[in-house]
Structures are given as C-alpha cells and as structure tokens.
C-alpha cells in the first residue's frame, strides 16, 4: 500500500506546479514529499525529477515511470471498482452441487426465475449422488441432506424435513396380499435405496412410527438403486413397493397412477428428523452471488407441495 501511495504522489507531482502543491493534496509537507521522491529514486537507482528551488521537471526515467505508474494505477482503480460491484450485486460464475433428484425436481424449475432475476450471473450446476469437497472442487454452494457435521463450513437451514411415503401401483396391489401393518411388507417386493454395504444383497432397513408405536424391519426386494427417479419408474411399472419423498410422486398419487401404502404410518430408511441445508465456505464477507442464491432457495423451498412445506426425504448424506 505504501508503494501505491508513493506512486500516486509521484503522478500528482508530475501534474502539479510544485512539490508543495502536490504535498498539500496528500497532507504532506514539502520536506516529506522530497524525502519520498528521494527514497523512490534510491530504490530504482535513477534520477526521476530534476528539482530547483522554483521548479521541477521529469527526467527521461521520470517520464517512463509516470507512464507506467499511470497505467498501473488506472488498472488498480478499475479492479477496485469491479471488486466493489461484486460485493454489492450478484455477478460472475456460481458453482453449485446437489444430488440428482434435488436438481431435477426442485432446482431445475427454480433456475429460470433465479437467473432472470440476476442476469449478470452464470450458473454451473453439478449433480452427483456423492457429497463433494467444496474447496477441492471450487464449489460455491452445496445442498446437503440430513444434519451436516462440517464445522469448517458455514451452513444455513433451507427447509424442514418432509414426509416420506410408501407407494405402489394399483396393478401391483391388486396382484398381492393387502398391506395393513408394516410387518406385511416382509411378504412384498420392496424397492429400496442402498445405503451402505452392511446388509445382505437386496436387504434394507426401514423404520416406522405410527399408531402401534415404532417398528424396524429388514425388507427385501429384487431392485436396489441409488436414484429416486428409477425407483419411481419401477413402482409405476408395477414392480413393487417403494419409499420416497412425497414430492417425488405427488403428481402420480393425485392422478391415481400410484397409491399410498400404510398412510397412517411414518416411514424412513434413515431418520425421521433431517433437514435440507445450504453449505458454503466460511468467509468474513459472503459473496453476493452466494448470499442471493441461498436467500432465493430459502424463500422458494417453502412453497406448499401436497399440502406441506417443501422438504427432502432422500437418505441423509
């Protein structure tokens, strides 16, 4: 910063009638200005200004320094202006990570409005089923499901957990025994989301909470896939009973293409109480593009879906 101040002082001297006039603009005495110039000349080992008691004139080296300094200061001032704009209005490239289903079902419908609201923003959306390191991958915002334990990151709750439901197609339910209690699922083909490798192939652990208390069952079936859309399609095709977020199947439930199973019971493959969070790198000054995106999501994800707040019911990360 001292170098820049000296550079600005030199430019002012070059355009002033005297060192005293230049010094007054910076609150410096003539002696202080002279010492600054002498120090600058000593640093470069050249004479920059020919000085007399009445006037001063730039040497050839002084003219070169003036030209370069003027250009450098102009670039720095322009950069400062651009950085200031970045701190006051959302702009630039925003890199976001989310799960595939989250991107397809929720982010995709919201993006036109968000990008229309902030025309100077460009969005890079990365959808995977695995969580990603924000710093290593240059991610500005990641959508996390569950209760994140990442103390080095800042986070904001976007929405409460929403209901998971069991469902199947009418054709499947007609061909198979009725499901009146969670235990009846042991006789059915259950379409499940593989959480880890602790259970035998085809098995999954589903938990229930309802009129009869709590249940925990090891269910099985002939399809496990870590993709909600494929589970939905398999259920529509009559393959079995699936457990997914209500927002994944709200349209099909409304039209009768899918029928809810055990509606009086809450069900989950992980925990009943997990929410959705935006996580981002912890900064003293949060970039406007990050703040704008998170604020937009926090507002938009509370719109009603199937009579409830929008929430997330995929397995926690």
Secondary structure, DSSP 8 states (H G I E B T S, - for coil): -HHHHHHHHHHHHHTSSSHHHHHHHHT--HHHHHHHHHHHHHHHTS--EEE-SS-EEE-HHHHHHHHHHHHHHHHHHHHHHHHHHHTTS--EEEEEEE-HHHIIIIIHHHHHHHHHH-TTEEEEEEE-SS---HHHHT-SEEEEEE----TTEEEEEEE----EEEEE-HHHHHHS----SGGGGGGS-EEB----SSS-TTEEEEEEEETTEEEEEEEE-S-B-S-HHHHHHHHHTT--EEEEEHHHHHHHHHHTSSEEESTTSEEESS-S--EEEEEEE--SS--HHHHHHHHHHHHHTTSEETTEE----S---
